[in-house]
């Protein structure tokens, strides 16, 4: 039996290793991983990644993949809950980063303490007057007591809404449909519906919709647009990617957005981008990459196109200058109040393969 000890995270650690092949290289690997974790997430180290992020002014910052995953999970829990709700999280011990960045109060249940114990009963009893907005359970957690007590006593649906990597998420029964719609709109990467909980398809795809007919979660898809469109049509449905900063509106062809504007001079301002880079990788066969995306702006009369105000083909494979963010500033004049249509279509070959076009916040002033 070999003993290996080191200080980290404010604690003296001692590992007992019953293996003949455990040597210096393994000791250094463990210490490097622990030090990396501490330098990234410790709130006691002023220069840690989490402290630098927490104290930073608003803006765009490069963060590590592990921190990005943690922030994405916190954002998911915040969007599934309401400001006065309480989160219950099990399997992450006392890690306060989830509730901190989700901006929610939380009961953190240590791994192994999710069973029926006096301390757990006391903690849950203190929540009787509170609304549990979401229950997040790690894979390593014994779910039996949590399901039997929390789900029944606090009105949570016994079916997990989704799984995200190693975390299962439960929500109140009366919010299940609303939460499902929100998840579909946000398009979080790596979120998987559980087989027994996958909601029926309710996509805003393939036909015209009036924006005012949408519920508030669906309408938030257009929250990055000023003004929001009065109606829209999208072959595959619109989407908003909030994992990016700023959030990106997905406008895969064909997407048509109609805006109602007063008479006068206007400018449409946004940034268009086709991503990821594999969408136009010149090393791939042409049939496996985009052949370009058409962006055009039209004035409408009685709902029909009257005049083309702007047109551009973005073809990052053929034209390197079209790669990366493309700022757009489109001036135009309306002689009378009316509507304009922002149209996104496929390239000259009529293919929509890898036509992953996104718009940063869009303003019509």
Secondary structure, DSSP 8 states (H G I E B T S, - for coil): -EEEEEEETTEEEEEEE--TT--HHHHHHHHHHHHHHHHHH-TTSTTSHHHHHHH--SS-----HHHHHHHHHHHHHHHHS-TT-EEEEESSTT--HHHHHHT-EEEEE-TT--SS-HHHHHHHHTTTTS-EEEEEEETTS--HHIIIIIIHHTTB-SS-SEEETTEEEE-BGGGHHHHHHHHHHHT-TTEE--TTT--------SS-EEGGGS-HHHHGGGTTEES--SEEEETT--EEETTSSS-EEE--SSEEEEEEE-SEEEEEEEEEEE-SGGGG-TTS-GGGS---EEEEEEEEETTEEEEEEEEEEE-TTT-GGGSS-EEEEEEEEESSSEEEEEEEEE-TT---TT--EEE--EEE-
